[in-house]
Amino acid sequence: MLSKDVLTSIDFPNSIYTDTRAINSRGDIVGTYQSTDGSFHGFLLKGADFTSIDYPGAAATYAQGISPQGDIVGSFLSAGVFHGFSLRHP
């Protein structure tokens, strides 16, 4: 993340891959990370706190957008088919 000419690396803790997808006006960031077991999970970075996002029963979850209010949209993989999701985040 580049802020006031400072570039900051964003890495989900203990992951082997982190991909950011969107940021809202409050500075909350969403994206996807790959855990050491090879599975993919969505995440929310709010301040310095990471939260993992996993759609129940999904093989993979990808967080792809976030509104100014903190609502998150993305996709998940289940039984070989991709589906969309929305998550109201307080």
OpenMM code with the backbone's topology and positions (N, CA, C; nanometers):
from openmm import Vec3, app, unit

residues = "MET LEU SER LYS ASP VAL LEU THR SER ILE ASP PHE PRO ASN SER ILE TYR THR ASP THR ARG ALA ILE ASN SER ARG GLY ASP ILE VAL GLY THR TYR GLN SER THR ASP GLY SER PHE HIS GLY PHE LEU LEU LYS GLY ALA ASP PHE THR SER ILE ASP TYR PRO GLY ALA ALA ALA THR TYR ALA GLN GLY ILE SER PRO GLN GLY ASP ILE VAL GLY SER PHE LEU SER ALA GLY VAL PHE HIS GLY PHE SER LEU ARG HIS PRO".split()
positions = [
    Vec3(0.0854, -0.1160, 0.0000),
    Vec3(0.0000, 0.0000, 0.0000),
    Vec3(0.0902, 0.1225, 0.0000),
    Vec3(0.0633, 0.2199, -0.0853),
    Vec3(0.1389, 0.3433, -0.0939),
    Vec3(0.0594, 0.4532, -0.0269),
    Vec3(0.1143, 0.5092, 0.0793),
    Vec3(0.0475, 0.6160, 0.1520),
    Vec3(0.1506, 0.7233, 0.1829),
    Vec3(0.1259, 0.8435, 0.1336),
    Vec3(0.2195, 0.9542, 0.1532),
    Vec3(0.3597, 0.9133, 0.1121),
    Vec3(0.3688, 0.8518, -0.0061),
    Vec3(0.4954, 0.8077, -0.0646),
    Vec3(0.5656, 0.6997, 0.0155),
    Vec3(0.4908, 0.6240, 0.0963),
    Vec3(0.5463, 0.5111, 0.1706),
    Vec3(0.4774, 0.3842, 0.1210),
    Vec3(0.5545, 0.2897, 0.0740),
    Vec3(0.5013, 0.1636, 0.0245),
    Vec3(0.5027, 0.0616, 0.1374),
    Vec3(0.3869, -0.0010, 0.1629),
    Vec3(0.3732, -0.0974, 0.2714),
    Vec3(0.3351, -0.2334, 0.2153),
    Vec3(0.4050, -0.3369, 0.2569),
    Vec3(0.3722, -0.4731, 0.2171),
    Vec3(0.2539, -0.5226, 0.2993),
    Vec3(0.1622, -0.5948, 0.2344),
    Vec3(0.0465, -0.6519, 0.3028),
    Vec3(0.0528, -0.8028, 0.2861),
    Vec3(0.0715, -0.8729, 0.3970),
    Vec3(0.0818, -1.0180, 0.3957),
    Vec3(-0.0021, -1.0761, 0.5076),
    Vec3(-0.1013, -1.1599, 0.4713),
    Vec3(-0.1797, -1.2259, 0.5745),
    Vec3(-0.0854, -1.3141, 0.6561),
    Vec3(-0.0947, -1.3115, 0.7890),
    Vec3(-0.0019, -1.3878, 0.8741),
    Vec3(0.0022, -1.5369, 0.8373),
    Vec3(0.1219, -1.5903, 0.8306),
    Vec3(0.1466, -1.7328, 0.8044),
    Vec3(0.0891, -1.7822, 0.6725),
    Vec3(0.0780, -1.6937, 0.5746),
    Vec3(0.0288, -1.7346, 0.4426),
    Vec3(0.1468, -1.7466, 0.3464),
    Vec3(0.1221, -1.8128, 0.2322),
    Vec3(0.2268, -1.8231, 0.1307),
    Vec3(0.1990, -1.7305, 0.0124),
    Vec3(0.0803, -1.6671, 0.0129),
    Vec3(0.0406, -1.5789, -0.0965),
    Vec3(-0.0686, -1.4863, -0.0445),
    Vec3(-0.0588, -1.3570, -0.0751),
    Vec3(-0.1621, -1.2601, -0.0393),
    Vec3(-0.1890, -1.1711, -0.1593),
    Vec3(-0.3168, -1.1536, -0.1930),
    Vec3(-0.3580, -1.0710, -0.3064),
    Vec3(-0.4645, -0.9736, -0.2580),
    Vec3(-0.4382, -0.8446, -0.2665),
    Vec3(-0.5381, -0.7446, -0.2286),
    Vec3(-0.6252, -0.7132, -0.3499),
    Vec3(-0.7540, -0.6850, -0.3246),
    Vec3(-0.8487, -0.6596, -0.4331),
    Vec3(-0.9183, -0.5247, -0.4256),
    Vec3(-0.9453, -0.4744, -0.3045),
    Vec3(-1.0214, -0.3495, -0.2951),
    Vec3(-0.9930, -0.2809, -0.1617),
    Vec3(-1.0129, -0.1490, -0.1619),
    Vec3(-0.9994, -0.0681, -0.0405),
    Vec3(-1.1153, 0.0311, -0.0391),
    Vec3(-1.1699, 0.0575, 0.0800),
    Vec3(-1.2785, 0.1558, 0.0882),
    Vec3(-1.2257, 0.2878, 0.1440),
    Vec3(-1.3143, 0.3855, 0.1570),
    Vec3(-1.2737, 0.5200, 0.2008),
    Vec3(-1.2235, 0.5233, 0.3446),
    Vec3(-1.2538, 0.4198, 0.4231),
    Vec3(-1.2040, 0.4119, 0.5614),
    Vec3(-1.0671, 0.3444, 0.5696),
    Vec3(-1.0194, 0.2942, 0.4559),
    Vec3(-0.8900, 0.2271, 0.4536),
    Vec3(-0.8965, 0.0774, 0.4793),
    Vec3(-1.0190, 0.0208, 0.4876),
    Vec3(-1.0349, -0.1241, 0.5039),
    Vec3(-1.0015, -0.1919, 0.3712),
    Vec3(-0.9268, -0.3001, 0.3766),
    Vec3(-0.8796, -0.3690, 0.2566),
    Vec3(-0.9308, -0.5123, 0.2571),
    Vec3(-0.9746, -0.5611, 0.1403),
    Vec3(-1.0132, -0.7014, 0.1259),
    Vec3(-0.9291, -0.7661, 0.0170),
    Vec3(-0.9172, -0.8981, 0.0258),
    Vec3(-0.8425, -0.9729, -0.0736),
    Vec3(-0.8486, -1.1211, -0.0432),
    Vec3(-0.7497, -1.1927, -0.0944),
    Vec3(-0.7434, -1.3374, -0.0818),
    Vec3(-0.6034, -1.3779, -0.0384),
    Vec3(-0.5953, -1.4814, 0.0433),
    Vec3(-0.4649, -1.5371, 0.0779),
    Vec3(-0.4685, -1.6881, 0.0616),
    Vec3(-0.3502, -1.7450, 0.0420),
    Vec3(-0.3359, -1.8900, 0.0333),
    Vec3(-0.2629, -1.9365, 0.1580),
    Vec3(-0.3250, -2.0281, 0.2302),
    Vec3(-0.2640, -2.0798, 0.3528),
    Vec3(-0.1588, -2.1850, 0.3185),
    Vec3(-0.0818, -2.2250, 0.4166),
    Vec3(0.0274, -2.3199, 0.3935),
    Vec3(-0.0225, -2.4565, 0.3483),
    Vec3(-0.1513, -2.4880, 0.3702),
    Vec3(-0.2056, -2.6156, 0.3218),
    Vec3(-0.2552, -2.6054, 0.1773),
    Vec3(-0.2398, -2.4884, 0.1152),
    Vec3(-0.2768, -2.4689, -0.0244),
    Vec3(-0.4168, -2.4169, -0.0477),
    Vec3(-0.4972, -2.4022, 0.0576),
    Vec3(-0.6349, -2.3549, 0.0408),
    Vec3(-0.6403, -2.2017, 0.0330),
    Vec3(-0.7462, -2.1509, -0.0339),
    Vec3(-0.7634, -2.0070, -0.0524),
    Vec3(-0.8761, -1.9551, 0.0359),
    Vec3(-0.8529, -1.8371, 0.0939),
    Vec3(-0.9461, -1.7751, 0.1879),
    Vec3(-0.9530, -1.6259, 0.1584),
    Vec3(-1.0685, -1.5665, 0.1804),
    Vec3(-1.0794, -1.4219, 0.1735),
    Vec3(-1.0287, -1.3615, 0.3034),
    Vec3(-1.0012, -1.2305, 0.3002),
    Vec3(-0.9625, -1.1625, 0.4243),
    Vec3(-1.0089, -1.0183, 0.4230),
    Vec3(-1.0194, -0.9646, 0.5436),
    Vec3(-1.0437, -0.8228, 0.5675),
    Vec3(-0.9283, -0.7719, 0.6526),
    Vec3(-0.8679, -0.6623, 0.6114),
    Vec3(-0.7656, -0.5943, 0.6912),
    Vec3(-0.8243, -0.4618, 0.7349),
    Vec3(-0.8482, -0.4488, 0.8639),
    Vec3(-0.9078, -0.3280, 0.9216),
    Vec3(-0.8081, -0.2745, 1.0236),
    Vec3(-0.7479, -0.1603, 0.9922),
    Vec3(-0.6390, -0.1110, 1.0769),
    Vec3(-0.5224, -0.2080, 1.0654),
    Vec3(-0.4802, -0.2640, 1.1766),
    Vec3(-0.3724, -0.3634, 1.1766),
    Vec3(-0.4254, -0.5047, 1.1985),
    Vec3(-0.5584, -0.5206, 1.1988),
    Vec3(-0.6192, -0.6493, 1.2311),
    Vec3(-0.6696, -0.7217, 1.1066),
    Vec3(-0.6209, -0.8451, 1.0867),
    Vec3(-0.6673, -0.9314, 0.9790),
    Vec3(-0.7805, -1.0204, 1.0281),
    Vec3(-0.8823, -1.0392, 0.9437),
    Vec3(-0.9906, -1.1344, 0.9692),
    Vec3(-1.0034, -1.2237, 0.8476),
    Vec3(-1.0014, -1.3547, 0.8681),
    Vec3(-1.0200, -1.4502, 0.7594),
    Vec3(-1.1681, -1.4592, 0.7258),
    Vec3(-1.1993, -1.4739, 0.5967),
    Vec3(-1.3371, -1.4871, 0.5501),
    Vec3(-1.3491, -1.6195, 0.4751),
    Vec3(-1.4337, -1.7079, 0.5243),
    Vec3(-1.4558, -1.8373, 0.4614),
    Vec3(-1.6058, -1.8625, 0.4496),
    Vec3(-1.6543, -1.8810, 0.3263),
    Vec3(-1.7946, -1.9152, 0.3083),
    Vec3(-1.8146, -2.0577, 0.3608),
    Vec3(-1.9184, -2.0821, 0.4412),
    Vec3(-1.9393, -2.2155, 0.5006),
    Vec3(-1.9447, -2.3270, 0.3957),
    Vec3(-1.8615, -2.4281, 0.4131),
    Vec3(-1.8603, -2.5444, 0.3259),
    Vec3(-1.7899, -2.5256, 0.1930),
    Vec3(-1.7347, -2.4068, 0.1674),
    Vec3(-1.6706, -2.3795, 0.0392),
    Vec3(-1.5296, -2.4374, 0.0337),
    Vec3(-1.4867, -2.4730, -0.0869),
    Vec3(-1.3499, -2.5196, -0.1087),
    Vec3(-1.2523, -2.4023, -0.1129),
    Vec3(-1.3008, -2.2836, -0.1531),
    Vec3(-1.2188, -2.1624, -0.1610),
    Vec3(-1.3105, -2.0415, -0.1503),
    Vec3(-1.2591, -1.9327, -0.0929),
    Vec3(-1.3351, -1.8085, -0.0802),
    Vec3(-1.2468, -1.6931, -0.1250),
    Vec3(-1.3041, -1.6011, -0.2030),
    Vec3(-1.2310, -1.4858, -0.2549),
    Vec3(-1.3088, -1.3584, -0.2220),
    Vec3(-1.2517, -1.2682, -0.1425),
    Vec3(-1.3132, -1.1384, -0.1139),
    Vec3(-1.2654, -1.0412, -0.2209),
    Vec3(-1.3592, -0.9743, -0.2896),
    Vec3(-1.3221, -0.8962, -0.4068),
    Vec3(-1.3622, -0.7492, -0.4032),
    Vec3(-1.4493, -0.7101, -0.3113),
    Vec3(-1.4909, -0.5710, -0.3049),
    Vec3(-1.5417, -0.5357, -0.1673),
    Vec3(-1.5350, -0.4039, -0.1343),
    Vec3(-1.5830, -0.3570, -0.0040),
    Vec3(-1.6430, -0.2181, -0.0209),
    Vec3(-1.7607, -0.1991, 0.0367),
    Vec3(-1.8294, -0.0697, 0.0280),
    Vec3(-1.7751, 0.0258, 0.1342),
    Vec3(-1.8100, 0.1546, 0.1249),
    Vec3(-1.7689, 0.2495, 0.2286),
    Vec3(-1.8208, 0.2109, 0.3679),
    Vec3(-1.9337, 0.1394, 0.3729),
    Vec3(-1.9908, 0.0978, 0.5007),
    Vec3(-1.9281, -0.0314, 0.5537),
    Vec3(-1.8473, -0.0999, 0.4727),
    Vec3(-1.7821, -0.2222, 0.5166),
    Vec3(-1.8458, -0.3502, 0.4676),
    Vec3(-1.9482, -0.3408, 0.3813),
    Vec3(-2.0081, -0.4614, 0.3236),
    Vec3(-1.9106, -0.5207, 0.2219),
    Vec3(-1.8957, -0.6532, 0.2242),
    Vec3(-1.7974, -0.7227, 0.1411),
    Vec3(-1.8693, -0.8110, 0.0396),
    Vec3(-1.8187, -0.8118, -0.0835),
    Vec3(-1.8683, -0.9030, -0.1860),
    Vec3(-1.7516, -0.9860, -0.2378),
    Vec3(-1.7859, -1.1042, -0.2900),
    Vec3(-1.6821, -1.1897, -0.3433),
    Vec3(-1.7407, -1.3139, -0.4050),
    Vec3(-1.6580, -1.4170, -0.4153),
    Vec3(-1.7026, -1.5435, -0.4723),
    Vec3(-1.6466, -1.6592, -0.3907),
    Vec3(-1.7116, -1.7754, -0.4074),
    Vec3(-1.6638, -1.8961, -0.3409),
    Vec3(-1.6824, -2.0145, -0.4332),
    Vec3(-1.6004, -2.1167, -0.4126),
    Vec3(-1.6034, -2.2377, -0.4937),
    Vec3(-1.6641, -2.3506, -0.4126),
    Vec3(-1.7689, -2.4128, -0.4672),
    Vec3(-1.8349, -2.5247, -0.4007),
    Vec3(-1.8751, -2.6274, -0.5052),
    Vec3(-1.8340, -2.7521, -0.4865),
    Vec3(-1.8648, -2.8616, -0.5797),
    Vec3(-1.8242, -2.8279, -0.7228),
    Vec3(-1.7104, -2.7587, -0.7360),
    Vec3(-1.6578, -2.7260, -0.8678),
    Vec3(-1.7252, -2.6099, -0.9380),
    Vec3(-1.8159, -2.5392, -0.8695),
    Vec3(-1.8895, -2.4274, -0.9288),
    Vec3(-1.8650, -2.3012, -0.8453),
    Vec3(-1.8411, -2.1876, -0.9138),
    Vec3(-1.8253, -2.0604, -0.8443),
    Vec3(-1.9614, -1.9952, -0.8211),
    Vec3(-1.9754, -1.9316, -0.7056),
    Vec3(-2.0961, -1.8600, -0.6660),
    Vec3(-2.0548, -1.7252, -0.6079),
    Vec3(-2.1451, -1.6295, -0.6066),
    Vec3(-2.1185, -1.5021, -0.5443),
    Vec3(-2.1695, -1.4991, -0.4015),
    Vec3(-2.1157, -1.4059, -0.3204),
    Vec3(-2.1670, -1.3855, -0.1853),
    Vec3(-2.1567, -1.2377, -0.1479),
    Vec3(-2.2364, -1.1973, -0.0519),
    Vec3(-2.2233, -1.0673, 0.0117),
    Vec3(-2.2221, -1.0893, 0.1622),
    Vec3(-2.1457, -1.0074, 0.2301),
    Vec3(-2.1303, -1.0189, 0.3749),
    Vec3(-2.1457, -0.8811, 0.4345),
    Vec3(-2.2473, -0.8660, 0.5181),
    Vec3(-2.2652, -0.7387, 0.5906),
    Vec3(-2.1702, -0.7402, 0.7068),
    Vec3(-2.0803, -0.6448, 0.7078),
    Vec3(-1.9805, -0.6376, 0.8138),
    Vec3(-2.0016, -0.5105, 0.8955),
    Vec3(-2.0296, -0.5274, 1.0230),
    Vec3(-2.0567, -0.4068, 1.1051),
    Vec3(-1.9347, -0.3193, 1.1211),
] * unit.nanometer
topology = app.Topology()
chain = topology.addChain("A")
for resn in residues:
    res = topology.addResidue(resn, chain)
    for name in ("N", "CA", "C"):
        topology.addAtom(name, app.Element.getBySymbol(name[0]), res)
